[in-house]
Amino acid sequence: MRRRTLLIYLIAGILVAVLGGGLYRSWIASPRYALQRMALALKTRDMPRLFKYLNIKAIANNMAESAIPDSDDAKGGTEDPWNRKGRQMGRQLARMVLSNLSDALERQCRQLMEKYLLNLDNTRILAIAAAATTAQIEVQGGDARVTLVDPKSQEPFHFRMQRQPESGTWQIVAVDYQDLRKFVKREFKGT
């Protein structure tokens, strides 16, 4: 009888360990885990770790896409052909320029972001960590749409994350252009 009880406990222990391991594995492969790792890196001022979760080139390319309205959408399709063609050419030029974003420009963007992030006070960092914890995340395959809510202003900030195939790490690859404009205006209005 004692041997049978020991066997049941052993099997139950193995099942709990396997289940716990599976849950842990799925947790560390989630976008929320990446957001919380970013918040932790920000708290500890570990910028290399923070930038592991940001794809600056992809963000710049997606900003170009969203900054220039689609020529078909502009003015409900009633725009004259010359303006439509000019808008299409401008969009293609922006894509071409930003898709070839030089390493030097990428480094400059990174330096500006680092400077801003390193100057955040602890209250702002804790607010970012809280927003990351309560973020709304919709995952569809290797893409995730994330909405953070600024605890102070209650304004949403939308961005898209993508799982990187080679590492499995989730990275921010696109930021909502309008949300970023509001953020920059609010943060840098005095400068």
C-alpha positions as CSV (number, residue, x, y, z in Angstrom):
1,M,0.0,0.0,0.0
2,R,2.8,2.4,0.9
3,R,4.5,1.7,-2.4
4,R,1.4,2.5,-4.3
5,T,0.9,5.8,-2.5
6,L,4.5,6.7,-3.2
7,L,4.0,5.9,-6.9
8,I,0.9,8.2,-7.0
9,Y,2.8,11.1,-5.4
10,L,5.7,10.6,-7.8
11,I,3.4,10.6,-10.8
12,A,1.5,13.6,-9.5
13,G,4.8,15.4,-8.9
14,I,6.0,14.7,-12.4
15,L,2.7,16.0,-13.9
16,V,2.8,19.2,-11.8
17,A,6.5,19.7,-12.9
18,V,5.6,19.2,-16.6
19,L,2.6,21.4,-16.4
20,G,4.5,24.1,-14.5
21,G,7.4,23.9,-17.0
22,G,4.9,24.2,-19.9
23,L,3.3,27.2,-18.4
24,Y,6.6,28.9,-17.7
25,R,7.8,28.2,-21.2
26,S,4.7,29.7,-22.7
27,W,5.0,32.7,-20.3
28,I,8.6,33.5,-21.4
29,A,7.5,33.3,-25.1
30,S,4.7,35.9,-24.7
31,P,4.6,39.6,-25.6
32,R,3.7,40.5,-22.0
33,Y,6.9,38.9,-20.8
34,A,8.8,41.0,-23.3
35,L,7.0,44.1,-22.1
36,Q,7.9,43.4,-18.5
37,R,11.5,42.6,-19.4
38,M,11.6,46.0,-21.1
39,A,10.2,47.7,-18.0
40,L,12.8,45.9,-15.8
41,A,15.6,47.0,-18.2
42,L,14.3,50.5,-17.9
43,K,14.2,50.3,-14.1
44,T,17.8,49.1,-14.0
45,R,18.9,51.5,-16.7
46,D,20.1,48.5,-18.9
47,M,19.8,50.1,-22.3
48,P,21.3,47.3,-24.3
49,R,18.7,44.9,-22.9
50,L,15.9,47.4,-23.5
51,F,16.9,47.8,-27.2
52,K,16.9,44.1,-27.6
53,Y,13.1,44.5,-27.7
54,L,13.0,47.4,-30.1
55,N,13.5,47.1,-33.9
56,I,14.3,50.7,-34.7
57,K,14.5,50.1,-38.5
58,A,11.1,48.4,-38.6
59,I,9.6,51.2,-36.5
60,A,11.0,53.9,-38.8
61,N,9.7,52.0,-41.9
62,N,6.2,51.6,-40.4
63,M,6.2,55.3,-39.4
64,A,6.8,56.3,-43.0
65,E,4.0,54.0,-44.1
66,S,1.5,55.6,-41.6
67,A,2.7,59.2,-41.9
68,I,1.9,59.5,-45.6
69,P,-1.8,58.8,-46.3
70,D,-2.6,56.4,-49.0
71,S,-3.4,58.2,-52.3
72,D,-6.6,56.2,-52.7
73,D,-7.8,57.2,-49.3
74,A,-6.9,60.9,-49.6
75,K,-10.0,63.1,-50.2
76,G,-12.2,60.2,-50.8
77,G,-10.8,59.4,-54.2
78,T,-11.9,62.8,-55.7
79,E,-8.4,64.1,-55.9
80,D,-7.0,65.0,-59.4
81,P,-4.7,62.5,-61.0
82,W,-1.6,64.7,-60.7
83,N,-2.0,65.1,-57.0
84,R,-2.7,61.4,-56.6
85,K,0.4,60.5,-58.6
86,G,2.6,63.0,-56.6
87,R,1.3,61.5,-53.3
88,Q,2.1,57.9,-54.6
89,M,5.6,59.0,-55.6
90,G,6.2,60.7,-52.2
91,R,5.1,57.5,-50.4
92,Q,7.4,55.4,-52.6
93,L,10.3,57.7,-52.0
94,A,9.7,57.7,-48.2
95,R,9.6,53.9,-48.3
96,M,12.8,53.7,-50.2
97,V,14.7,56.2,-48.0
98,L,13.6,54.7,-44.7
99,S,14.0,51.1,-45.8
100,N,17.7,52.0,-46.4
101,L,18.0,53.7,-43.0
102,S,21.7,53.9,-42.5
103,D,23.4,52.5,-39.4
104,A,24.5,56.0,-38.5
105,L,21.0,57.3,-38.4
106,E,19.8,54.3,-36.5
107,R,22.5,54.9,-33.9
108,Q,21.4,58.5,-33.7
109,C,17.8,57.5,-33.1
110,R,19.0,55.1,-30.5
111,Q,21.1,57.7,-28.7
112,L,18.2,60.2,-28.6
113,M,15.9,57.5,-27.2
114,E,18.6,56.5,-24.6
115,K,19.1,60.1,-23.5
116,Y,15.3,60.5,-23.0
117,L,14.9,57.2,-21.2
118,L,17.9,57.6,-18.9
119,N,16.5,61.0,-17.8
120,L,13.1,59.5,-16.7
121,D,12.4,59.8,-13.0
122,N,11.4,56.8,-10.9
123,T,7.7,57.8,-10.9
124,R,7.6,57.7,-14.7
125,I,9.4,54.4,-14.8
126,L,7.0,52.9,-12.3
127,A,4.1,54.2,-14.4
128,I,5.5,52.6,-17.5
129,A,6.0,49.3,-15.6
130,A,2.4,49.4,-14.4
131,A,1.1,50.2,-17.9
132,A,3.1,47.2,-19.2
133,T,1.6,44.9,-16.6
134,T,-2.0,46.0,-17.4
135,A,-1.5,46.3,-21.2
136,Q,-4.2,45.0,-23.5
137,I,-2.6,42.4,-25.9
138,E,-4.2,40.7,-28.8
139,V,-1.9,38.0,-30.2
140,Q,-2.5,36.5,-33.7
141,G,0.3,34.1,-34.6
142,G,3.6,35.9,-34.6
143,D,2.0,39.4,-34.4
144,A,0.6,41.2,-31.3
145,R,-1.3,44.4,-31.1
146,V,-0.7,46.2,-27.8
147,T,-2.5,49.0,-26.1
148,L,-0.9,50.7,-23.1
149,V,-2.8,53.3,-21.1
150,D,-0.9,56.2,-19.6
151,P,-1.9,56.2,-15.9
152,K,-1.5,60.0,-15.8
153,S,-3.3,61.2,-18.9
154,Q,-5.4,58.1,-19.5
155,E,-4.5,58.3,-23.2
156,P,-3.9,55.0,-25.0
157,F,-0.7,54.3,-26.8
158,H,-0.9,51.6,-29.5
159,F,1.9,49.6,-31.0
160,R,2.6,46.3,-32.7
161,M,5.0,43.6,-31.7
162,Q,6.3,40.7,-33.7
163,R,8.0,37.5,-32.7
164,Q,11.4,37.2,-34.2
165,P,11.7,33.8,-35.8
166,E,15.4,33.2,-35.1
167,S,15.3,34.1,-31.4
168,G,11.6,33.8,-30.4
169,T,11.9,37.3,-28.8
170,W,9.0,39.7,-29.2
171,Q,10.1,43.1,-30.5
172,I,8.2,46.4,-31.0
173,V,8.1,46.9,-34.8
174,A,5.5,49.6,-35.3
175,V,4.1,52.5,-33.3
176,D,0.8,54.2,-34.0
177,Y,1.8,57.5,-35.7
178,Q,-1.0,59.6,-34.2
179,D,-0.3,58.3,-30.6
180,L,3.4,59.0,-31.1
181,R,2.6,62.6,-32.3
182,K,0.5,63.2,-29.2
183,F,3.2,61.8,-26.9
184,V,6.0,63.9,-28.4
185,K,3.8,67.0,-28.3
186,R,3.0,66.3,-24.6
187,E,6.5,65.4,-23.5
188,F,8.5,68.0,-25.4
189,K,6.1,70.9,-25.5
190,G,8.4,73.0,-23.3
191,T,11.6,72.4,-25.3
